[in-house]
């Protein structure tokens, strides 16, 4: 594959969160979900917990470079990968980030081979299935939405 293909919509990120498998490391969180497509796709995100805008952009650039150099060689076709930056992404050494990715990918691929996925969550509209706060359907409130 010549370049990185991005996950184009929020639904892809939500599917990876709800139905995928995640591996947590010091530098980032890696999520993977099989899609059945003929190529793999990548999603990058960094929340405000990561830091200010400069720090978030730096973290995304580092993760994009990590995906280009390391993930591209080991990614599986038909899988969506979402990498979520953590506070330590910017400060972590490059060799530690590559080691984190190696361990996380090994774990995720073993879990995907075992088939440890809840296939019911892949259906459209079930992204909040099993979440205690009710998700977007009730305004994100535990008691059913509306004003308190």
Helices and strands as residue ranges (DSSP letters): H 10-19, E 21-24, E 28-34, E 41-45, G 48-50, H 53-66, I 67-71, H 72-74, E 79-85, H 94-114, G 119-122, G 135-138
